[in-house]
């Protein structure tokens, strides 16, 4: 699926955060979105999935030509969007196994009855792949989990639901190097013609494992630079001080 964001504007509490976002995620590509604190990265992630606290004041977001801004959050999820949270919440009273079973049923109910045996086999295989103890199936979702365990659970959900487009809001935040490699491995497993991702991050380290096709810089509510992976090296060397609002394309990439 192709995601096209045109002149997207959004506010929270009357304060404008997104000031005309233009961004395209081509089918099968991994895109990175970087920018200083307060630039609107998490706001963009929440707006794309329809968080009710944010008011969209202009623009369009097209998923294969369909404007999703009129869709509810669950409708956007069924269309193939997935959000990995920066701070996954704890949900007591529902086990990981039951949560994932119900979510998978909702995603694929249009294809008929879900095969439970295949589901369980896929779940166990995915947990092994992400180095998650099988006993976690019977634990309440994220309750008492470490930061790294919560992030692995986000990737487990992604592997099970197989979204067309994953929006990953600083999934690498707070991870040690081993957990980071596991998270990146999960994303790379889905790479292909039927999967795209927008990886929101402050740091270069996860991008070394994901090797994004394109890198975009969000600054003061706008995407002001786009380029190849070399743009990450430029940021690492020079920081964000050199970014100007009137910079629209990373010249060194052309």
C-alpha positions as CSV (number, residue, x, y, z in Angstrom):
1,X,0.0,0.0,0.0
2,X,1.1,3.6,-0.7
3,X,0.6,6.2,2.0
4,X,0.4,9.9,0.9
5,X,0.3,12.8,3.3
6,X,-0.6,16.1,1.7
7,X,-0.4,19.4,3.6
8,X,-1.5,17.8,6.9
9,X,-2.2,20.2,9.7
10,X,-3.2,19.3,13.2
11,X,-3.5,20.9,16.6
12,X,-3.9,19.9,20.3
13,X,-5.5,22.1,22.9
14,X,-5.7,24.9,20.3
15,X,-2.0,24.8,19.6
16,X,-0.9,24.0,16.0
17,X,1.7,21.2,16.0
18,X,1.7,20.0,12.4
19,X,2.0,22.9,10.0
20,X,1.7,21.3,6.6
21,X,3.2,17.8,6.4
22,X,4.0,16.5,3.0
23,X,5.3,12.9,2.9
24,X,4.9,9.8,0.8
25,X,5.6,6.2,1.8
26,X,6.0,4.1,-1.2
27,X,5.0,0.4,-1.1
28,X,7.7,-1.9,0.2
29,X,9.9,0.9,1.6
30,X,11.3,1.6,5.0
31,X,11.3,5.3,5.8
32,X,12.9,7.0,8.8
33,X,11.5,10.2,10.3
34,X,13.9,12.2,12.5
35,X,13.8,15.6,14.2
36,X,14.4,17.5,17.4
37,X,12.2,17.2,20.4
38,X,8.9,19.1,19.9
39,X,9.0,19.0,16.2
40,X,5.8,16.9,15.9
41,X,6.9,13.4,15.3
42,X,4.7,11.7,17.9
43,X,1.8,14.0,17.0
44,X,2.1,12.8,13.4
45,X,2.0,9.2,14.5
46,X,-1.1,9.8,16.6
47,X,-2.9,11.7,14.0
48,X,-2.3,9.0,11.4
49,X,-4.0,6.5,13.6
50,X,-6.8,8.9,14.6
51,X,-6.1,9.8,18.3
52,X,-9.1,11.7,19.5
53,X,-7.1,14.4,21.4
54,X,-5.7,15.8,18.1
55,X,-7.7,18.0,15.8
56,X,-7.0,17.8,12.1
57,X,-7.3,21.3,10.7
58,X,-6.3,20.6,7.1
59,X,-4.8,18.3,4.5
60,X,-5.4,14.8,3.4
61,X,-3.9,11.4,4.2
62,X,-4.4,8.8,1.4
63,X,-4.0,5.1,1.7
64,X,-4.0,3.7,-1.8
65,X,-6.1,6.7,-2.8
66,X,-8.6,6.5,0.0
67,X,-8.6,9.4,2.5
68,X,-8.4,7.8,5.9
69,X,-9.1,11.0,7.9
70,X,-12.8,10.2,7.8
71,X,-12.2,6.7,9.1
72,X,-12.2,5.6,12.8
73,X,-9.1,4.2,14.4
74,X,-10.3,0.6,14.1
75,X,-11.2,1.1,10.5
76,X,-7.7,2.5,9.8
77,X,-6.2,-0.6,11.6
78,X,-8.3,-2.9,9.4
79,X,-7.1,-1.1,6.3
80,X,-3.6,-2.1,7.3
81,X,-2.2,0.6,9.6
82,X,-0.4,-0.3,12.8
83,X,1.1,1.9,15.5
84,X,3.9,0.8,17.8
85,X,3.8,3.1,20.8
86,X,6.7,4.9,22.3
87,X,5.3,4.1,25.7
88,X,3.2,0.9,25.5
89,X,0.4,0.8,28.1
90,X,-0.2,-2.0,30.6
91,X,-3.6,-3.7,30.3
92,X,-4.5,-5.8,33.2
93,X,-7.1,-8.6,33.0
94,X,-6.4,-9.7,29.5
95,X,-3.6,-12.1,28.6
96,X,-1.3,-11.7,25.7
97,X,-2.6,-14.9,24.1
98,X,-6.3,-13.8,24.3
99,X,-5.5,-10.2,23.2
100,X,-3.6,-11.4,20.1
101,X,-6.2,-14.0,19.2
102,X,-9.0,-11.4,19.3
103,X,-7.0,-8.8,17.4
104,X,-6.0,-11.4,14.7
105,X,-9.7,-12.5,14.4
106,X,-10.8,-8.9,13.9
107,X,-8.1,-8.3,11.3
108,X,-8.9,-11.4,9.2
109,X,-12.5,-12.1,9.9
110,X,-13.5,-11.1,6.4
111,X,-11.4,-14.1,5.2
112,X,-13.6,-16.6,7.2
113,X,-13.0,-18.6,10.3
114,X,-9.5,-18.4,11.8
115,X,-7.6,-21.6,12.1
116,X,-6.7,-21.9,15.8
117,X,-3.9,-24.4,15.2
118,X,-2.2,-22.3,12.6
119,X,-2.6,-19.2,14.9
120,X,-1.0,-20.9,17.8
121,X,1.8,-22.3,15.7
122,X,2.5,-18.8,14.2
123,X,2.4,-17.2,17.7
124,X,4.9,-19.6,19.2
125,X,7.2,-19.3,16.2
126,X,7.0,-15.5,16.4
127,X,7.7,-15.5,20.1
128,X,10.7,-17.8,19.6
129,X,12.0,-15.5,16.8
130,X,11.8,-12.5,19.1
131,X,13.3,-14.5,22.0
132,X,10.2,-14.1,24.2
133,X,9.5,-16.8,26.8
134,X,6.4,-18.9,25.9
135,X,5.0,-18.4,29.4
136,X,4.3,-14.8,28.5
137,X,1.3,-16.0,26.5
138,X,-0.6,-16.3,29.8
139,X,0.6,-13.0,31.4
140,X,-1.5,-9.8,31.3
141,X,-0.5,-7.5,28.5
142,X,2.6,-5.5,29.4
143,X,1.7,-5.7,33.2
144,X,5.0,-5.7,35.1
145,X,7.1,-5.9,31.9
146,X,10.4,-4.1,31.5
147,X,10.7,-1.5,28.8
148,X,12.5,-3.9,26.5
149,X,9.8,-6.6,27.0
150,X,7.1,-4.1,26.2
151,X,8.8,-3.1,23.0
152,X,9.2,-6.8,22.0
153,X,5.5,-7.2,22.6
154,X,4.8,-4.4,20.2
155,X,6.8,-6.2,17.5
156,X,5.1,-9.5,18.3
157,X,1.8,-7.8,17.7
158,X,3.1,-6.5,14.4
159,X,4.4,-9.9,13.3
160,X,1.0,-11.5,14.1
161,X,-1.2,-8.8,12.5
162,X,1.0,-8.4,9.5
163,X,0.1,-4.8,8.7
164,X,0.6,-3.1,5.4
165,X,2.1,0.0,7.0
166,X,3.7,0.2,10.5
167,X,4.2,3.5,12.2
168,X,6.9,3.0,14.8
169,X,7.0,5.8,17.3
170,X,10.5,5.7,18.9
171,X,10.3,2.0,19.4
172,X,14.1,2.0,20.0
173,X,13.8,4.4,23.0
174,X,15.4,2.9,26.1
175,X,16.5,-0.3,24.6
176,X,19.8,-2.0,25.2
177,X,21.7,-3.2,22.2
178,X,20.5,-6.8,22.4
179,X,16.8,-5.8,22.6
180,X,17.4,-3.3,19.8
181,X,18.7,-6.0,17.5
182,X,15.7,-8.2,18.3
183,X,13.3,-5.4,17.5
184,X,15.1,-4.6,14.2
185,X,15.1,-8.3,13.3
186,X,11.3,-8.3,13.7
187,X,10.9,-5.4,11.4
188,X,13.3,-6.8,8.8
189,X,11.3,-10.1,8.8
190,X,8.3,-8.3,7.4
191,X,10.3,-6.4,4.8
192,X,8.9,-7.0,1.3
193,X,6.5,-5.8,-1.3
194,X,3.5,-6.0,1.1
195,X,5.0,-4.0,4.0
196,X,6.1,-0.5,4.6
197,X,7.2,1.3,7.7
198,X,7.7,4.8,9.0
199,X,10.4,4.5,11.8
200,X,10.3,7.6,14.0
201,X,13.6,7.9,15.9
202,X,16.2,10.3,17.4
203,X,19.1,7.9,16.9
204,X,21.2,6.4,14.2
205,X,21.7,3.1,15.9
206,X,18.4,1.3,14.9
207,X,18.7,2.6,11.4
208,X,22.0,0.7,11.0
209,X,20.0,-2.5,11.4
210,X,17.0,-1.4,9.3
211,X,18.8,0.3,6.4
212,X,16.0,2.7,5.4
213,X,15.3,3.6,1.8
214,X,14.5,7.2,2.7
215,X,15.2,9.5,5.6
216,X,13.0,12.6,6.4
217,X,13.6,15.4,8.8
218,X,10.7,17.0,10.7
219,X,11.3,20.5,12.0
220,X,8.8,22.9,13.5
221,X,5.9,20.9,12.2
222,X,7.1,20.4,8.6
223,X,9.2,17.9,6.7
224,X,12.0,20.1,5.6
225,X,14.5,17.6,4.3
226,X,14.3,14.2,2.6
227,X,17.2,12.1,1.4
228,X,18.9,8.8,1.5
229,X,20.6,7.0,4.4
230,X,23.6,9.4,4.2
231,X,21.3,12.1,5.7
232,X,21.5,10.2,9.0
233,X,25.3,10.5,9.0
234,X,25.0,14.2,8.3
235,X,22.7,14.7,11.3
236,X,25.1,12.7,13.5
237,X,28.0,14.9,12.5
238,X,26.3,18.3,12.5
239,X,23.1,18.0,14.7
240,X,19.9,19.9,14.0
241,X,21.2,23.4,14.3
242,X,21.9,23.6,10.6
243,X,18.3,22.9,9.6
244,X,16.4,25.8,8.2
245,X,12.6,25.9,7.6
246,X,13.0,26.9,4.0
247,X,15.1,23.8,3.2
248,X,12.9,21.4,1.2
249,X,15.1,18.8,-0.2
250,X,18.5,17.4,0.8
251,X,20.7,18.6,-2.0
252,X,23.5,16.1,-1.4
253,X,21.1,13.3,-2.4
254,X,20.5,14.6,-5.9
